[in-house]
Amino acid sequence: MHRRHFLAAAAVSAARPAIAQTKPKVVATFSILGDLVTEIAGDRVELVVLVGADIDAHTYQPKPADARAVAEAQVLVSNGLGFEGWIDRLAKAAPFKGRAVVASKGVATLAGAPTPGHNHAHGPDPHCWQDPGRVRRYVTNIVEGLAAADAANAAVYRERGQAYDIRLAELDRWIKTEIAKVPAAQRRAITGHDSFRYFAAAYGVQFFAPRGITTASEPSAKDVAALIRQVREQKIKALFVENMSNPGLIEQIARESGGVVGPRLYSDALSAPGGPAATYQAMMRHNVVALVAGMLKN
């Protein structure tokens, strides 16, 4: 009898560590946020990224598996500012009952570009991650969200977050040094959609794009013709396609203006593992190297 009680108690005791070691389930809406969560949490969370590498979050259509992942998550990390236009509906339908972390909360935002065919912007530009200085705020928000959901690892999240913050400050300094190699008058580039406003503001580069802040918008023939004229008049040679959008429009502008399509930029999504932009820091470094080389031809 006593032996049976002992064995039962031992079985319960043996089960406790497994319960204690269960990893919090975290969902990040797209690949860049997924990388930030990984930098902060390492393998202490079970991470699901909804919009993966080289996929456009603007036009993404959630799948049933996404709803299941969101329903099971303790933490949901989104960019906010309307970037994931589908996330509120998904969270409600799942339903999501955990802790919501809006990474851009508290970030100083810029006005979005006017939608093609309109002369006014619609809300703030959501692409804040194009400025590492603003991403430091993203990191703070993610750290605090994870710490609140998983108090046992809060100190680890904060320590890793502080270490990553130092690397972001170093990245910012490196970008400034690289951009300084391009004369100010030559710091102009054409991209597929207007996703580099924060980079432009932080580093003194002018970007022009046929589309507004979302790839879901389509420019008119008049808008494209005006951009082609501008490229010709200003002798802009640096044209870039983005990894998550159709290159056809930029290739057309290059053909009709005499511009040159440079290496692919990574704006709203990382590359696949093993690619040139598999992490946020790698993405920024890849883009800067490509931009500097292209703008020096202007």
Secondary structure as a PSIPRED ss2 file (coil, helix, strand):
# PSIPRED VFORMAT (PSIPRED V4.0)

   1 M C   1.000  0.000  0.000
   2 H H   0.000  1.000  0.000
   3 R H   0.000  1.000  0.000
   4 R H   0.000  1.000  0.000
   5 H H   0.000  1.000  0.000
   6 F H   0.000  1.000  0.000
   7 L H   0.000  1.000  0.000
   8 A H   0.000  1.000  0.000
   9 A H   0.000  1.000  0.000
  10 A H   0.000  1.000  0.000
  11 A H   0.000  1.000  0.000
  12 V H   0.000  1.000  0.000
  13 S H   0.000  1.000  0.000
  14 A H   0.000  1.000  0.000
  15 A H   0.000  1.000  0.000
  16 R H   0.000  1.000  0.000
  17 P H   0.000  1.000  0.000
  18 A H   0.000  1.000  0.000
  19 I H   0.000  1.000  0.000
  20 A H   0.000  1.000  0.000
  21 Q C   1.000  0.000  0.000
  22 T C   1.000  0.000  0.000
  23 K C   1.000  0.000  0.000
  24 P C   1.000  0.000  0.000
  25 K E   0.000  0.000  1.000
  26 V E   0.000  0.000  1.000
  27 V E   0.000  0.000  1.000
  28 A E   0.000  0.000  1.000
  29 T E   0.000  0.000  1.000
  30 F E   0.000  0.000  1.000
  31 S H   0.000  1.000  0.000
  32 I H   0.000  1.000  0.000
  33 L H   0.000  1.000  0.000
  34 G H   0.000  1.000  0.000
  35 D H   0.000  1.000  0.000
  36 L H   0.000  1.000  0.000
  37 V H   0.000  1.000  0.000
  38 T H   0.000  1.000  0.000
  39 E H   0.000  1.000  0.000
  40 I H   0.000  1.000  0.000
  41 A H   0.000  1.000  0.000
  42 G C   1.000  0.000  0.000
  43 D C   1.000  0.000  0.000
  44 R C   1.000  0.000  0.000
  45 V C   1.000  0.000  0.000
  46 E E   0.000  0.000  1.000
  47 L E   0.000  0.000  1.000
  48 V E   0.000  0.000  1.000
  49 V E   0.000  0.000  1.000
  50 L E   0.000  0.000  1.000
  51 V E   0.000  0.000  1.000
  52 G C   1.000  0.000  0.000
  53 A C   1.000  0.000  0.000
  54 D C   1.000  0.000  0.000
  55 I C   1.000  0.000  0.000
  56 D C   1.000  0.000  0.000
  57 A C   1.000  0.000  0.000
  58 H C   1.000  0.000  0.000
  59 T C   1.000  0.000  0.000
  60 Y C   1.000  0.000  0.000
  61 Q C   1.000  0.000  0.000
  62 P C   1.000  0.000  0.000
  63 K C   1.000  0.000  0.000
  64 P H   0.000  1.000  0.000
  65 A H   0.000  1.000  0.000
  66 D H   0.000  1.000  0.000
  67 A H   0.000  1.000  0.000
  68 R H   0.000  1.000  0.000
  69 A H   0.000  1.000  0.000
  70 V H   0.000  1.000  0.000
  71 A H   0.000  1.000  0.000
  72 E H   0.000  1.000  0.000
  73 A C   1.000  0.000  0.000
  74 Q C   1.000  0.000  0.000
  75 V E   0.000  0.000  1.000
  76 L E   0.000  0.000  1.000
  77 V E   0.000  0.000  1.000
  78 S E   0.000  0.000  1.000
  79 N C   1.000  0.000  0.000
  80 G C   1.000  0.000  0.000
  81 L C   1.000  0.000  0.000
  82 G C   1.000  0.000  0.000
  83 F C   1.000  0.000  0.000
  84 E C   1.000  0.000  0.000
  85 G C   1.000  0.000  0.000
  86 W C   1.000  0.000  0.000
  87 I H   0.000  1.000  0.000
  88 D H   0.000  1.000  0.000
  89 R H   0.000  1.000  0.000
  90 L H   0.000  1.000  0.000
  91 A H   0.000  1.000  0.000
  92 K H   0.000  1.000  0.000
  93 A H   0.000  1.000  0.000
  94 A C   1.000  0.000  0.000
  95 P C   1.000  0.000  0.000
  96 F C   1.000  0.000  0.000
  97 K C   1.000  0.000  0.000
  98 G C   1.000  0.000  0.000
  99 R E   0.000  0.000  1.000
 100 A E   0.000  0.000  1.000
 101 V E   0.000  0.000  1.000
 102 V E   0.000  0.000  1.000
 103 A C   1.000  0.000  0.000
 104 S C   1.000  0.000  0.000
 105 K C   1.000  0.000  0.000
 106 G C   1.000  0.000  0.000
 107 V C   1.000  0.000  0.000
 108 A C   1.000  0.000  0.000
 109 T C   1.000  0.000  0.000
 110 L C   1.000  0.000  0.000
 111 A E   0.000  0.000  1.000
 112 G C   1.000  0.000  0.000
 113 A C   1.000  0.000  0.000
 114 P E   0.000  0.000  1.000
 115 T C   1.000  0.000  0.000
 116 P C   1.000  0.000  0.000
 117 G C   1.000  0.000  0.000
 118 H C   1.000  0.000  0.000
 119 N C   1.000  0.000  0.000
 120 H C   1.000  0.000  0.000
 121 A E   0.000  0.000  1.000
 122 H C   1.000  0.000  0.000
 123 G C   1.000  0.000  0.000
 124 P E   0.000  0.000  1.000
 125 D C   1.000  0.000  0.000
 126 P C   1.000  0.000  0.000
 127 H C   1.000  0.000  0.000
 128 C H   0.000  1.000  0.000
 129 W H   0.000  1.000  0.000
 130 Q H   0.000  1.000  0.000
 131 D C   1.000  0.000  0.000
 132 P H   0.000  1.000  0.000
 133 G H   0.000  1.000  0.000
 134 R H   0.000  1.000  0.000
 135 V H   0.000  1.000  0.000
 136 R H   0.000  1.000  0.000
 137 R H   0.000  1.000  0.000
 138 Y H   0.000  1.000  0.000
 139 V H   0.000  1.000  0.000
 140 T H   0.000  1.000  0.000
 141 N H   0.000  1.000  0.000
 142 I H   0.000  1.000  0.000
 143 V H   0.000  1.000  0.000
 144 E H   0.000  1.000  0.000
 145 G H   0.000  1.000  0.000
 146 L H   0.000  1.000  0.000
 147 A H   0.000  1.000  0.000
 148 A H   0.000  1.000  0.000
 149 A H   0.000  1.000  0.000
 150 D C   1.000  0.000  0.000
 151 A H   0.000  1.000  0.000
 152 A H   0.000  1.000  0.000
 153 N H   0.000  1.000  0.000
 154 A H   0.000  1.000  0.000
 155 A H   0.000  1.000  0.000
 156 V H   0.000  1.000  0.000
 157 Y H   0.000  1.000  0.000
 158 R H   0.000  1.000  0.000
 159 E H   0.000  1.000  0.000
 160 R H   0.000  1.000  0.000
 161 G H   0.000  1.000  0.000
 162 Q H   0.000  1.000  0.000
 163 A H   0.000  1.000  0.000
 164 Y H   0.000  1.000  0.000
 165 D H   0.000  1.000  0.000
 166 I H   0.000  1.000  0.000
 167 R H   0.000  1.000  0.000
 168 L H   0.000  1.000  0.000
 169 A H   0.000  1.000  0.000
 170 E H   0.000  1.000  0.000
 171 L H   0.000  1.000  0.000
 172 D H   0.000  1.000  0.000
 173 R H   0.000  1.000  0.000
 174 W H   0.000  1.000  0.000
 175 I H   0.000  1.000  0.000
 176 K H   0.000  1.000  0.000
 177 T H   0.000  1.000  0.000
 178 E H   0.000  1.000  0.000
 179 I H   0.000  1.000  0.000
 180 A C   1.000  0.000  0.000
 181 K C   1.000  0.000  0.000
 182 V C   1.000  0.000  0.000
 183 P C   1.000  0.000  0.000
 184 A H   0.000  1.000  0.000
 185 A H   0.000  1.000  0.000
 186 Q H   0.000  1.000  0.000
 187 R C   1.000  0.000  0.000
 188 R E   0.000  0.000  1.000
 189 A E   0.000  0.000  1.000
 190 I E   0.000  0.000  1.000
 191 T C   1.000  0.000  0.000
 192 G C   1.000  0.000  0.000
 193 H E   0.000  0.000  1.000
 194 D C   1.000  0.000  0.000
 195 S C   1.000  0.000  0.000
 196 F C   1.000  0.000  0.000
 197 R H   0.000  1.000  0.000
 198 Y H   0.000  1.000  0.000
 199 F H   0.000  1.000  0.000
 200 A H   0.000  1.000  0.000
 201 A H   0.000  1.000  0.000
 202 A H   0.000  1.000  0.000
 203 Y H   0.000  1.000  0.000
 204 G C   1.000  0.000  0.000
 205 V C   1.000  0.000  0.000
 206 Q E   0.000  0.000  1.000
 207 F E   0.000  0.000  1.000
 208 F E   0.000  0.000  1.000
 209 A C   1.000  0.000  0.000
 210 P C   1.000  0.000  0.000
 211 R E   0.000  0.000  1.000
 212 G C   1.000  0.000  0.000
 213 I C   1.000  0.000  0.000
 214 T C   1.000  0.000  0.000
 215 T C   1.000  0.000  0.000
 216 A C   1.000  0.000  0.000
 217 S C   1.000  0.000  0.000
 218 E C   1.000  0.000  0.000
 219 P C   1.000  0.000  0.000
 220 S C   1.000  0.000  0.000
 221 A H   0.000  1.000  0.000
 222 K H   0.000  1.000  0.000
 223 D H   0.000  1.000  0.000
 224 V H   0.000  1.000  0.000
 225 A H   0.000  1.000  0.000
 226 A H   0.000  1.000  0.000
 227 L H   0.000  1.000  0.000
 228 I H   0.000  1.000  0.000
 229 R H   0.000  1.000  0.000
 230 Q H   0.000  1.000  0.000
 231 V H   0.000  1.000  0.000
 232 R H   0.000  1.000  0.000
 233 E H   0.000  1.000  0.000
 234 Q H   0.000  1.000  0.000
 235 K C   1.000  0.000  0.000
 236 I C   1.000  0.000  0.000
 237 K C   1.000  0.000  0.000
 238 A E   0.000  0.000  1.000
 239 L E   0.000  0.000  1.000
 240 F C   1.000  0.000  0.000
 241 V C   1.000  0.000  0.000
 242 E E   0.000  0.000  1.000
 243 N C   1.000  0.000  0.000
 244 M C   1.000  0.000  0.000
 245 S C   1.000  0.000  0.000
 246 N C   1.000  0.000  0.000
 247 P C   1.000  0.000  0.000
 248 G H   0.000  1.000  0.000
 249 L H   0.000  1.000  0.000
 250 I H   0.000  1.000  0.000
 251 E H   0.000  1.000  0.000
 252 Q H   0.000  1.000  0.000
 253 I H   0.000  1.000  0.000
 254 A H   0.000  1.000  0.000
 255 R H   0.000  1.000  0.000
 256 E H   0.000  1.000  0.000
 257 S H   0.000  1.000  0.000
 258 G C   1.000  0.000  0.000
 259 G C   1.000  0.000  0.000
 260 V E   0.000  0.000  1.000
 261 V E   0.000  0.000  1.000
 262 G C   1.000  0.000  0.000
 263 P C   1.000  0.000  0.000
 264 R C   1.000  0.000  0.000
 265 L E   0.000  0.000  1.000
 266 Y C   1.000  0.000  0.000
 267 S C   1.000  0.000  0.000
 268 D C   1.000  0.000  0.000
 269 A C   1.000  0.000  0.000
 270 L C   1.000  0.000  0.000
 271 S C   1.000  0.000  0.000
 272 A C   1.000  0.000  0.000
 273 P C   1.000  0.000  0.000
 274 G C   1.000  0.000  0.000
 275 G C   1.000  0.000  0.000
 276 P C   1.000  0.000  0.000
 277 A C   1.000  0.000  0.000
 278 A C   1.000  0.000  0.000
 279 T C   1.000  0.000  0.000
 280 Y H   0.000  1.000  0.000
 281 Q H   0.000  1.000  0.000
 282 A H   0.000  1.000  0.000
 283 M H   0.000  1.000  0.000
 284 M H   0.000  1.000  0.000
 285 R H   0.000  1.000  0.000
 286 H H   0.000  1.000  0.000
 287 N H   0.000  1.000  0.000
 288 V H   0.000  1.000  0.000
 289 V H   0.000  1.000  0.000
 290 A H   0.000  1.000  0.000
 291 L H   0.000  1.000  0.000
 292 V H   0.000  1.000  0.000
 293 A H   0.000  1.000  0.000
 294 G H   0.000  1.000  0.000
 295 M H   0.000  1.000  0.000
 296 L C   1.000  0.000  0.000
 297 K C   1.000  0.000  0.000
 298 N C   1.000  0.000  0.000
